[in-house]
Amino acid sequence: MPEQAGKWPQGWPARGKAAEFDSQRAHSARVYNYWLGGKDNFAADREAAEQAIAANPGIIADVRANRAFLARVVRYLASECGIRQFLDIGTGLPTASNTHEVAQAVAPEARIVYVDNDPIVLAHARALLTSTPEGATAYLDADLRDTSAIVRAASRTLDFGEPVALMLLIILHLIPDTDDPYGIVARLVRALPAGSYLVLAHPASDVHAAEMAEMTRRVNERMSGPKATMRDWAAITRFFDGLELLEPGVVQPQQWRPEPGAVSPHQVTAWCGVARKR
């Protein structure tokens, strides 16, 4: 049975565990935090982020469009599809409209497991571990490549006999082709029951291609940890093989079921989609 809200599952990181991280090298989560207007970043992160902005001035609008997509899709899945469980891998640092906040605003009983392996995110885990009394919010310190460990630990909070929304937003570009990102996604999807959903967003190599290539080069030079691999529409669409893509298919984030009257960038340097497991 899943753990109850407010309990820290056995084998998960201790609440008082001290995070260790290198503030002298940029990290993807902290760079992204800077682009979103957050304060959980260091000089190295800000320098890398500004180098990226110089190469691709639209990146700030792009990451905010991605964040707006997250809120829309979670609200849609909770309200229109009856999803009450979310497995959000590649959580990043807390900001506005986190998955659990959006889902539990619709369905207070919703259960969310966040997964990340960035030490600074672990240091902020307690900020994520808030929940309605009816639901649950938990955090798992794990690497996306270790799919069996993720499923095993997440099952302490989620019931894998009921539909789950698997969230992979702006994380798979940190998995190089040599680590078989398609196999990773397929293994995670296989662990989900019919009626589950895959939600995926990935930076695009074929939108503002020259700017994205230069931005990626600059950031990768300054980054600790995995380097970014941009992919095009066809490569990103392949992640949905065998699933039922929801309309409007694989599109830029601002094009996925936008709110009426919403003002958004004309072009966003990412592709996203939502698909249902039959």
N, C-alpha and C positions, 0 to 999 in steps of 0.2 A: 504494500500500500504506500502511496506517496506520503512524504513527511508533511506535518501540519505547518501552517504559517508560523513564523517566528522561531522555528527550531533550526539549528545549524546541523545539517546532516553529518553523520560520522564519516571521517575520512576527508572532509572538505577543509579548506584552509582555516586555521584558527583565527578568531576575531582579532587577536592582538598580534598577529604575525607581521613582522616588519618587512616592508618591501625594499628590495635593493634594485637600484637602477642607476644608469650612467647619465648624468645631466649634461655631460660634455658632448654627447652625440645626439642628433635629432632622433626622435622616435615617431612612427606614423600616428599613433594615438594622440600624442601631444601636438604634432603639427596640425592634425585635423581639428583638435580642440582650439588651437589658435585661429584657424580659418572660421570656426563657428563663433568666435568672439569670446571664448573661454579664457580663464586665467591659470589653468593647470598646465603650464608649459615653462620651458627654460629658454635662455638666450640662444642655445643651439637650435632649438625647435623654431623659435621665431625667425632666426636667420634663414633656415631652410624654407620655412613657409613664405618668407618675403622673396626669396629667390624663385620659388614656384610662381608667386604672383607676378613677378617681373616677366617670367616666360609665358604665363597664361593668365592674363588679368581677370578672366572670368571665373577663376577657380572658387572664389568666395561665394559668388552667386550659385555656382554649381553645387557646392557641398550643402548649401542651405536648401537647394531644391531637392537634393537627396534626403535631407532630414524631413522635409515636408512630405515626401513620398512615404517615408516610414510611418508617419502619423496617419496619413490617409489609408494606407494599406492595412495597418493594424485595426483602425476603426472599421474599415470595410469588413475584414474577416470576423471581427467580434460581433458586429451588428447585423451584417447581411448573411454571413455564412455560419454563425453560431459557434465559432471557434473559441474555446475557453483555455487553450494551452499553447504557449509560445516558447520555442527554443531559439534564443537569440544568440548566435555565435559571432564573435568579433564585436563585442559590446562597445568597446571604446569607453571614453570618459563620460561620466554623467553630464547631461545637459537638459534642455527643456524637451518636453514631449518624449520621454523615455517610453519604451515599449510597455512596461507595466502600468505606467500612468495612463496611457491612452486606452489600453485594454480594460483596465479595471474601472475607468470612468464609464465604459459601456456595460461591463459585466463585472461587478465587484468580486465575484467568485473566481475570476480568471487566475491561472497559475502560470508564472513566467520563470524560466531559468535562463540566466545570462551566462555566457561562456567567453572567457578571454584568457590570455596567458601573459599579458603585459603587467609587470610588477606595479606600475603606477596606477593601473586600473584596479588591481587587487587592493592597493592602499585606499581606494575610494569605494570599496565594495559595500561598506556599511551605508553609504549614501544610496546605493541601489537597493539594498535589502530593506525596503519599506513596502508595506502591503496593506490592503484592506483586511479587516479581520476575517472576512469570508474567503479570501484568496490566499495566494502564496507568491513570494518573490525570493529567489535564491540565486546564488552566484557560484559558478564552477571555474576553478583555475585549471585550464586544460588547453592543449594544443589542438587546433582544428584537424591536424593529421591523425590524431589518436581517436578515431571515431568510436571504437568500442568503449573506450573509457568515458567518453562524453555521454553515450547512450546509457551506459551502466549507472553513472552518477546522476544523470538527469532523471532517471527513473525513480529516484528517491523522492522527487517532487512532482513529476509528471506521470500520468497513466498512459503508457504506450499502447493500451488497448482502445484508447479514444483518440480522435483526430488531434493532430499537433500542427501548428504552423512553424515551419523551419525557416528562420530568418538568416540570410547570408548577405548582408548589405555592406558593400565596400570592404570586403575582406579577402575574396578569392584572388585578387591581384597580387597578394602577398604569398601565394602558393605558385611556385614556378612549374612549368610544364613537366620538369623532371620528377616532381613529387606527385604527379597524376591528380590534378585537381578534379577531373571528371570522375575518377574512381572514388575520391573522397565524398563528393556530393552524392553519387549513386549509393554508396554504403549507408550514408545517413538517411537517404530517402527509403531505402529498403527496410530500415528499422521502424518506419512509420506505418500506421495502419491506413487502409483505404479511407478516403475522405480528408486526408491531411493535405497541406499546402506547402509548396516551396516558394519562398519570396527571395528574390535575388536581385542585387544591383552591383554593377561592375564598371570601373572606369573604362572609357572607350579609347581605342587607338585610332579610330576612324572618324572622330568628330574633332574638328580643329586639330588635325593630325600633327602638323608641324609644331604647334604650340604644346601639345600634349607630349610629344617626343622630347622636346627640350626641357619641359618641366620635369618629366620623369628622370631624365639624365641628371639634372641639377639636384633633385631631391635624393636620388639613389647615392650620389657622391657623398652626401652628408648624413645618411641614415645608418643607425645601428639596426641590427636584426635583418630580417628578410628584405630583399629589394623588390620593387614593384615590377610587375609584368602586365602591361596593358594588352587588351584583346579587342578584336573587332566584333561587329554585330553577329556574324556567323559563328564565331568561336563562343560567344556568350550565349547565343541561342541554343547551342549544343548542350548546355547544362540542363535544359528542360526536356531532353530526349526521353520519350516514354511516358510523359505526363501530358495532361490536358491543359494547354495554355488558355488562360482567361483573356478575354478582350481587354485592351486593344493589342495584345501580343507583347513582343519585345520592343520597347520604345524608350525614348529618353524619359527620365523621371518626371519632368513637368508635364509630359503627355499622358501619363497613366491616370486616367479618371480624375482630372483636375476639378477642384471646387468651382462652381459657377462664379464667373467674374474674377477668378484668381489672376493676379498679375505675376508672371514668371518669366525667366529668361527665354529667349527664342531658341537658343541652343544650349544644351547641358552636356558636358563631356562624360556621359555614362549611358549605359543601357540597363534597363530593368524589366522585370516581368514577374508574373505570379501564375503558378500552375497547380492543378489539383491532381492528386494521386487517385486513380480510379480503384 
